[in-house]
């Protein structure tokens, strides 16, 4: 389960960075924050 959460977190952070580059700063920051919350290295909302 930790591996799946880590993969989801990485995907969210990558999409957040891409969104910021494209000009959607608010959505990009939101995706990065959600990715950090979901990831097992951060504060996981599933545990």
N, C-alpha and C positions, 0 to 999 in steps of 0.2 A: 504494500500500500504506500509506503514511503517513496518508493521509486516512481509510482504513478503520480503522486502529488508533486514530486520534484520535476517531472517532465511537464506537467501542467503549468507549474510556476515558471519554468524556463520559457515555455511558449508564450505565456502572458507577458513576460518582461520583454521578450523579443518583439512581439506585436506592439507593445507600448512604445518601444524605441522607434520602431518604424512609423507609428502614428505621429510621434513627436516630430520626426524628420519631415513628414508630409504636411505638417502644419496644425495638426489637431492636438494642441498642447494639453488641453483639459482631459481628453480621452486617453492620451498617452500616459499621463501621470496617474490617472485612475487605474489603468491596466497594470502599470508597474506596481502600484500599491497593493492591488488585489493579488498579483503574483507573489509579492513578498509575504502577504498574509497566508496564502494557501501553501506555500512551500514549507517543507519539513524543517528547513533551517531557520525559518522565521517563526512567527506566532501562527501556528496552524489552526484554522477555524474548525477542523474536523476532529481535534483531540481535546 
